[in-house]
């Protein structure tokens, strides 16, 4: 299984298409703990991504700005995460994180939230 990132809208809850030309890939299922929920991510101050250790991540529309900031911090430290957290190939973290960031940017534009599952 793979983790996917989607944009959702409330009332009624529904998944919507992400940004045009984007990808919904957020990582292998193992990335829940080996990457996004790793101690390296927690040490960078992440609060959203570590929730994937326990289950799916729902970012509420009013939390998207903070989530985008967390994505920026992780992107700035992608090289550290590559060596400390994952064991995945070069570019893996940056590509998956860009997919997630693109979805978050789209969610911000349309007043939606983020679901990583």
VMD Tcl script that draws the C-alpha trace (Angstrom):
set ca {
  {0.00 0.00 0.00}
  {1.02 3.58 -0.53}
  {0.15 6.73 1.33}
  {-1.86 9.22 -0.66}
  {-2.52 12.90 -0.15}
  {-5.90 14.41 -0.99}
  {-7.65 17.74 -0.64}
  {-11.07 17.68 0.99}
  {-13.88 20.15 1.44}
  {-16.26 20.23 4.42}
  {-20.04 20.25 4.49}
  {-20.58 17.79 3.08}
  {-17.19 16.14 3.44}
  {-15.88 15.28 -0.01}
  {-12.54 14.67 -1.67}
  {-11.76 17.01 -4.55}
  {-9.24 16.93 -7.34}
  {-5.80 18.14 -6.38}
  {-3.77 20.65 -8.34}
  {-3.68 20.06 -12.07}
  {-0.78 17.88 -13.10}
  {-0.03 16.94 -9.49}
  {0.52 13.57 -7.92}
  {-1.22 12.13 -4.87}
  {1.75 9.99 -3.80}
  {2.84 10.69 -0.21}
  {5.06 7.67 0.38}
  {5.11 3.98 1.06}
  {2.97 2.75 3.94}
  {6.21 2.26 5.88}
  {6.85 6.03 5.62}
  {4.24 6.52 8.36}
  {6.84 5.50 10.93}
  {10.18 5.42 9.12}
  {9.86 8.95 7.73}
  {6.89 11.15 8.63}
  {6.64 9.79 12.17}
  {10.37 9.51 12.79}
  {12.25 11.07 15.69}
  {14.11 13.26 13.17}
  {10.79 14.81 12.05}
  {9.66 15.28 15.65}
  {12.99 16.94 16.51}
  {12.34 19.47 13.73}
  {9.20 20.51 15.62}
  {6.66 18.76 13.39}
  {3.26 18.16 14.97}
  {1.14 17.15 11.97}
  {3.28 14.54 10.22}
  {4.02 12.46 13.35}
  {0.27 11.80 13.66}
  {0.69 9.37 10.76}
  {2.35 6.93 13.19}
  {-1.06 6.29 14.76}
  {-3.41 6.65 11.80}
  {-4.52 8.85 8.95}
  {-3.79 12.57 9.04}
  {-6.67 15.02 8.74}
  {-5.59 18.66 8.54}
  {-8.54 20.97 9.08}
  {-8.97 23.94 6.72}
  {-8.05 26.37 9.50}
  {-4.82 24.41 10.12}
  {-3.58 24.42 6.51}
  {-1.38 27.50 6.98}
  {0.44 25.87 9.90}
  {0.68 22.61 7.95}
  {2.24 24.42 4.99}
  {4.81 25.98 7.34}
  {5.64 22.51 8.66}
  {6.11 21.30 5.08}
  {8.57 24.16 4.50}
  {10.61 23.21 7.56}
  {10.81 19.57 6.45}
  {11.74 20.60 2.91}
  {14.55 22.77 4.24}
  {15.89 19.73 6.12}
  {15.23 17.05 3.48}
  {18.89 16.07 3.36}
  {18.98 15.51 7.11}
  {15.82 13.43 6.91}
  {17.29 11.40 4.07}
  {20.23 10.35 6.21}
  {18.54 10.08 9.61}
  {14.97 9.04 9.07}
  {14.22 6.99 6.07}
  {16.70 4.94 4.13}
  {14.78 5.87 0.98}
  {16.55 6.80 -2.24}
  {17.73 10.27 -3.11}
  {14.88 12.53 -4.17}
  {12.22 10.34 -2.54}
  {11.56 12.71 0.36}
  {11.69 15.87 -1.74}
  {9.31 14.47 -4.35}
  {6.74 13.17 -1.85}
  {6.97 16.34 0.20}
  {6.44 18.44 -2.92}
  {3.29 16.43 -3.72}
  {2.02 17.10 -0.20}
  {2.93 20.80 -0.39}
  {1.21 21.18 -3.75}
  {-1.96 19.67 -2.28}
  {-1.71 21.96 0.76}
  {-1.31 25.02 -1.46}
  {-4.38 23.94 -3.45}
  {-6.33 23.38 -0.23}
  {-5.43 26.88 0.95}
  {-6.75 28.36 -2.29}
  {-10.12 26.62 -2.10}
  {-10.68 26.59 1.67}
  {-10.14 22.88 2.04}
  {-8.24 20.54 4.28}
  {-5.67 17.80 3.73}
  {-6.04 14.06 4.15}
  {-3.02 11.77 4.09}
  {-4.02 8.12 4.26}
}
mol new
graphics top color blue
foreach p $ca { graphics top sphere $p radius 0.5 }
foreach p [lrange $ca 0 end-1] q [lrange $ca 1 end] { graphics top cylinder $p $q radius 0.2 }
display resetview
